[in-house]
Every structure is written in C-alpha cells, then in structure tokens.
C-alpha cells in the first residue's frame, strides 16, 4: 500500500469534480474514460480499455485465487429539465458536491477506484481485485459491462457501486419491458361496426394491473407489473384498429424471465414482444464469503427494486455505495462530500473483512 487513506479521499474528490465537468451521456463517455485512464496511470497502474470501458487488475494478481470485481459506471443520463445549477459545474456548497452524475454513480465509482488503489500493490490479498469503470449503464446498453466480460479474468463475485446509503442490496429485481399490441377491426365511430382495439386493450391492461404471481421472493417480494405507455387511434370518428401499450415488469428471483413471459402470454390476448431477456434478477447465497463479510460489519441488507449492471454480471454480487438513489436523475443532483469519504472507508473495510 503506497497511498494513505486521507490522500486517496482528497484525490477521489478531485477526480469526481473532473468527471462531473465532462459530459458523459450514455454512448458518449470517451472523455471520462480518458480521465479515468489518466488517473490510474498517475498511480502507476496499467489499465485496459475497450470502447468506453476501462479496467485494471491488482499488481499481485494470482490466477489461483478467487477474483472480486469492483464495478461502477461513468455514464450519466441527460440533465433533468428542472436544473437551476450548471449540471457540469462541480461546486461544493455546505458540504454538498453538486453536479450531474455526482450521486449516480460518480461517488460510488471514485470510492471504488480509491479502494482499488489502496489495495493495488498489497501482495497477500486473499482475493484478486479487478476494477471496471464501465459505460452505458443508464441505458442497459450492450457496449457496457457485457462487452468486456470475456476480456476480464474469471470473476467469482462482485461489488457493484451504486448509491445505496451505505446499505447492501443482496438481491436486485430483473427487468423485462414488453411491447403489446391489441388488435381490433376498423369501423366508423358513428355506426355500430368494427371492434375497438382500445376496449380490447383494456381487458389485458386490467389483467396486468390486478394479477399477482403466486411465488413471492423472500428478499425481493412480489413481481411488479406497470403499464407505462399507451398509444391508439388516428381520428375521432374512426374505430381504432390497433392499440399499442408498454408494460414494465420487475421480476424477482422466484421466476426466470422466460417463465414470467410464458405466464403473461397465457393470460392476455394481445401480441407480446419482449424488448430483451438480458436484465435478470440477481443475488447472492447466504453463506457466500462476501455476504459473511457484510454480516460481520453489521451492514443493513435489503432487496432492491431497481435495476443496475448487477443484472448483467453472471456472478454472485452485492450492490453497495455512498449516496442516495432518491437523488439519482434529479434536478441539481448532489452527493455529500462526507458520504464519499465514508464510502471509501466502507469499501476498504469490506475488502479487509473478506
């Protein structure tokens, strides 16, 4: 260990301020990727890059040891229309660091980078460490963690850095978005003719609203289905022949995405097309060493209803980090400076407990 924790905390804050000042919308993260590469190089750490993803492994990597992945993302959403501040001006006011991506997920990202650097040249770690600062998380894009997975060493478990108030998400719901089309028959609205596709859709929409899947997850609860978009009709005097609507389905570990899709298709009349079957629910076994370390630290555990890159990591994982998910994507996004400092301590202590 060549870096003190205090110096890492100061440098991490400076790095986050630099990242905030660089626009890094999903698929446009090349400049923040460069900044992360430069930061690692300044610490004599050789990194790898594919697309806008940057990764590195600890100095004394040993293929005979299990490997822990430290992952977070450096892309952001576009600024909320309600912003009063400049989203790219990283200002610290009353202990709050303002700026787009400060909370989601800049704080967790720089905290993980600091923890990685802290352990980088420690020769006798029980785990290898791999750091991955990845792209396209905000859009669940294929150019993110998935695109580099086969280039990484074999990963045995992972810490995914997201704003969780320092609590540990031991499971995370998967996501399946369904494009649905209810079919009718054209006719004139003034006459008793045609079949109204909107009325046809109502029946299925009501099923989505009221149906409850029998199996309930002990960590994630019930599957949640929400109709979020609807579109139909062309003119006031035409019976609509087609009604399109979108359903957001948050799937627990009690079912696979395929099982949920099959149940839905067996209960509705509309045509169903899933956009993806990639974003699966995730979790970790109760006796896993990573979770045992969490328990020794007496960290609060919960099941997360939101989706992150955890859904795309095919290994045991937890989601943990400084910041508050309630601030994510909000106007005048911020993270407390003290949250970042404590986040670095938290990650270091967790790795020491493995």
N, C-alpha and C positions, 0 to 999 in steps of 0.2 A: 504494500500500500504506500504510494508516494504522495497521495493527496490527503490533506486534513479535511474533516467533515465541514468545518467552517468555511474553508476556501471553496470547497465544492458548492456549498449553498450560495455563496456570493456569485460564483461563476454561472451557476444554473439560472439564477435570476437574470443575469445579463444575457444569457443565451435566449431565454424566453422573451425578453424585450426585443431582441434582434429578430426572432422568429415572428413575433406579432407584427413587426414593421414590414414584413414581406408578405404580400398577398399569396395565399396558397390554397385556393379553391381546389376541390377535387379534380384531378387530372391536370392541374396547373401548379404542381408542387415542386418543380425543378429547382427553384431558387432556395427554398427552405431545405431541400435535400442537400444542396451545396453547402449551406450554412452548417448543417449537422456534420457533414464530412469534414469541413474545416475545423470544427470544434474538436472532433475526435483526433484529427491529425495533430492539432496543437497539444494534445495529451499523449502524443506518440503512439496512437492506436491506429492500426491499419484497418480500413473498412472496405466493404464491398458495396457495389451499387448495381441495381437492375431497375431500369425505368426510374421512378422517383422513390424507390425503396433503398434504404441504407441499413446495412447490418455489419456486425463485428462479433468476434468471439474472444473470450478471455485469453490472456497471454499463455497460460499454462494449460491449455486445452488438452484433455486426456480422453481419448475415444473409449477407454474402459470405464469411464464414469458416466452416470446419467447427466442429462443436459436440461437446464432450466432456461426457458425463453423469457426474456423481458421485452414486452411488445407494447407500443402505443403508436398513435398516428399523428402526422403533422399536417394533414389537410384540414380545411375548415369549410363550413357552409358559407354562403354569401351573407353579408350583414343584414340583420333584421331591419326592416324599414323604420322601426321606432328609434334607431340610434340618434342620440344627441351629440355624442362624442365622435371624434375621428376614430373609426374602428382599427386603424393601423398605427395609432399613436399610443405607445406603451407608457402610460402615465401611472405613477404611484401616488395615490391620494388617500390619506387617512388609513394607511396600511393595506389598501386595495390596489392590485395591479390590474388596470383596465386594458381592454383590447380584444379584438376578435381572435378566438382560439385560446385565450389565456386560461380558461377553465376547461374547455373541451377541445383538445386534450393536452394543451401546452404544459400545464402544471404537472400532470402525471408523466408526460413524456420527459421533461427535463429532470424530474425527480428520479425516474428510472435510469436515465443516462448518468446522473450523478452516482447512483448506487453501483452501476456497472463499472464506472471509472474507479470507484472506491475499492472494488474487489479485483480489478483488472489484472494486477500483477501478483496477487496472492497465490502462492504455489501449492497450497494443500487444501483447497476447497473440496468439500465432499461432492459438489455438483460443478459441472461446467456451466458457464454462463454465455448466452448468446443474446445480444441486444439487437432488436429490429425496430427501426423507426419507419413506419410504412405509410402508404398512400391510399387514397380512395376509400377510406373507411366510411366517410359520411354518405357515400352513395352505394356502399356494399359492392364496389367495383371489382372487376376481375384483375385489375392491374395493381392490386394491393398485396396483402399477406399471401394470398393464394399463389400469386405469380412467382414468388421466391421460395415457396415451401420446399421444393425439391432441391433447391440450391443450398438450403440450410443443413447443418448437421442434423442427425436424428434427434428430434425433440421429445423428451419424456414428459415434461409438464411445463406450464406457462403461467406467468403473471401478466394479465392484460391491464394496462394502465388507463383507467377511466375515472372521472370524478365520482367517488362513492362516499365522500365524507369520512374516509379512512375506514369504512366498514367493508366487509368481504362478501362479495356476491359469489356464493358457492355453486350457483346454478343460474342459467340465463335462458329465457324463452327464445325459441326459434321464431322465424318469421316466414310466412307464406302469403304472398299477395295474389289474389285471384281476380282475373278479368272475367266478368259474367255477362252473358247476353241472353235476354229473354225475347222470344220470338212471338210476334202476333201476325195479324193479317190486315192489309191496308183497307181503308174504307173512308167514307165521308162522315164527318162528325155529326152532320145534321140527320143522318139516316141510321136505322138500326142495322148496321152492316160492319163487317170487319171484326177483328179481335184485337183489343187494345193491349199492346205489349207492356205498357206501364202497369196495368192491372195484373198481368201475368207476373211481372217482376215483383209486385207487392207480396204475392204469396211466398216467393222464395226469400225476399228480404225479411219478412216476418219470421221465417224459419231461422235465418241467421241471427235474428235478434233474440229469439227465445230458446234455441236449442242449447242443451248442456251435455257435454260429453261425460259418460259415466265415470271414467277414471280421473281422479284428482291427484295431482302430484303433491308429495309431502313438502317439497321445497318451493314449488312454483305455483301451486294452487290449480285453478281451473284454466282451461283453454279459453281465450278471449277472441271473439269474432266481432268485427265492427264494419258495417257498410259505410264507406267514407266518400265515395263519389258516385253520382248518378247522372245519366245523360240520355235524353229521349226526345223525339218529336221534332218536326220541321215547321209546322204551321198550325194555327189554332183550329183550322177546320179539317185537319187530316187525322184519322186514327193512326197512331204511331205503330209501325210495323216492327220496330226494334227498340229495346230499352237496354242500355249498357250500364253496368254498375261495377264498382270495385269493392272488394272485401279485404280487409286487413285481418289476418289470422295469426294470433300469437300462440305458438304451440309449446306445450310442456314436454318434459321427458317421459311422460306416461304414454306417448304415442310417437310414432315416426311421422314425418310429413306425408309420406305415402299413405299411411293408414288414415290420417285425417282427411286427406283428399278423397279417398275411397268412400268414407262415411258421408262426406258432403255430397258427392256425386250421386249417392244412393238415396238422397233425401230431397233434392231440388230438381226442377225441370229445366232450368236454364243451362246453356252451354257454359262450361267451366274451363278456363285456361290458366294454369298457374304460371306466373312470370318466372319463377325459379324454385328449385328444390334444393338450394345450396345452404340456406341460412337455418341450420339445425339447432335445436336446443343443446345446451352444453352443461357440463357439471363435473364433479369430482367425487371419487369414492371417499367414504367417511374415514377409512383407515389410511388414506394417502399421506405420505410424509409432509407434503405441502400443507395439507389441512391440519395435520397434527401440530405443525409449527404455528399455524393460526390459532389453534386452541390453546397452546402454551402461552401465547401472548394475550389470550382472553379478548380477542377482537370479535366484535359483533358480526354475526353471519346473517345473510338473507338471500332470498331468491329474487333475481332481477327480471322485471317485465320488459325491459328494453334490450335491444339487440346491438351488439358490437362485433368487432373482429373475433371475439371469443367464439362466435358461431362458425367461423371458418378455420379454426385451429383444431385439427384432429388429434388432440392430446388432452390429458387431464389439465384443467385450468381453473383459475380464480380471477375475478375482476376486482381491482383494488386501486385506490388512488386518492390524492388530495383534491379538493374542490367539491362542488355540489352539482349533481346532474340537473337540478332545478334551474341552474343558471345557464345551462347549455343552450345555445342558439338564441339566447335572449338579447334584447337591446342593451347596449352598454355592458356587455359581458365583463366579468372580473373574477379574479381569484385573490384571496388574501395572501400576502407575502408569507405570513406565518404558516399558512397551510402548506406552502411549498417546502418550507424549512422542515416542518414536521413530517411531510410526506417522504422526504429523503431519509430522515431518521427511521421512519416506519419500514421502508423497503430494506434498508440496511439491516435492521434488527430482524426482519423476517428471514432474510437470507442467512443470517448468522444462526438462526434457530433451526435451520434445515439439518 
